[in-house]
Amino acid sequence: MYAWIFHHLPGNLFWRVLQSVVLVAAVVAALFLWVFPAIAPYLTLLEGDPAVG
């Protein structure tokens, strides 16, 4: 999948690497801004240790 994306990006190697870094940064930002906060209430990990109390 990553090779397919990298192959279809326009430009030479420098611009492809730069575009790949921007794409990865956008995905990480979307995860931290919208996805992780949306699923946080459903994670039992965040409620504490189930063995205690």
N, C-alpha and C positions, 0 to 999 in steps of 0.2 A: 504494500500500500504506500509506504513512504517513498519507495523508488518511483512508483507511478506518479505521485504528486511532484516529486523533484524533477522527473523527466518532463512533465508538462508545464513547468514554470518557465516563463520567457526570460531571455537574457543569457549572459555568460555565467560562469561559475560563481563569480562574486555576487551578482544580483540574485542568483538562485539561492545561495546560502543566506543572503540578507532576507529574502522573502520567506525562506523557511523559518528563520529565527522569529520574524514578525508573526508568522502563522502560529508557531508554537506559543509565543507570548500571548497572542489573542485567545488561544484555547485555554491556557492556564488562567488568564484573567477571567474568562467566562465561567470557568469552573469555580473559582474562588468567590466571584461576585454573585452568581445566581444558582449554580447547581448545588454546591456544598451547603449554603444556608437553607436551601429548600428541603434538603434531605436530613439536615441535622436533627429536627424533632423526632425523626423515626429511628435514629441510631440509639441503641441501648448502651453503647459504649460510653456515651457522654453523661449518663445518669449516675455514674459512680460504680463502685465495686459491688456486684450483686451478692457477694459473700458476707458483706458487712451489713448488719442491721436488717 
